[in-house]
Amino acid sequence: MKNTFARGTVRSADVGRLQASLTDATHATVDGVVFLLMASGDRVSTKNQWKLEKRDDRWLIVETKRQ
């Protein structure tokens, strides 16, 4: 994403419609939508899923996939 923003392809990005579910005390799944505003003015949205793990009292994203 850093390179994409540096090239100027994407003007802004936002995440919304988040729905989280706990699998157990240290694992969670979050479904949501990434909204992109492209330099061309086009708006793009994609559904995504993030898998999280709790390590040392911090939640870390360990897997990301587009749905």
Backbone hydrogen bonds, N-H to C=O, Kabsch-Sander energy under -0.5 kcal/mol:
donor,donor_aa,acceptor,acceptor_aa,energy
5,F,1,M,-2.7
6,A,2,K,-2.2
7,R,3,N,-2.0
8,G,4,T,-0.6
8,G,5,F,-0.8
9,T,4,T,-1.5
10,V,4,T,-0.7
11,R,37,L,-3.2
12,S,37,L,-1.4
14,D,35,F,-2.2
16,G,33,V,-2.5
19,Q,31,D,-2.5
21,S,29,T,-2.5
23,T,27,H,-2.4
24,D,27,H,-1.5
27,H,24,D,-0.8
28,A,52,L,-2.0
29,T,21,S,-2.7
30,V,50,W,-2.8
31,D,19,Q,-2.5
32,G,48,N,-2.3
33,V,16,G,-2.7
34,V,46,T,-2.8
35,F,14,D,-3.4
35,F,33,V,-0.5
36,L,34,V,-0.5
36,L,44,V,-3.5
37,L,12,S,-2.6
38,M,36,L,-0.6
38,M,42,D,-3.0
39,A,9,T,-2.7
41,G,38,M,-2.0
44,V,36,L,-2.5
46,T,34,V,-2.0
48,N,32,G,-3.2
49,Q,65,K,-2.6
50,W,30,V,-2.9
51,K,63,E,-2.7
52,L,28,A,-3.0
53,E,60,L,-2.3
54,K,26,T,-2.4
55,R,53,E,-0.7
55,R,58,R,-3.1
58,R,55,R,-1.5
60,L,53,E,-2.8
60,L,58,R,-0.5
62,V,51,K,-2.9
62,V,60,L,-0.6
63,E,51,K,-1.3
65,K,49,Q,-2.4
67,Q,47,K,-2.6
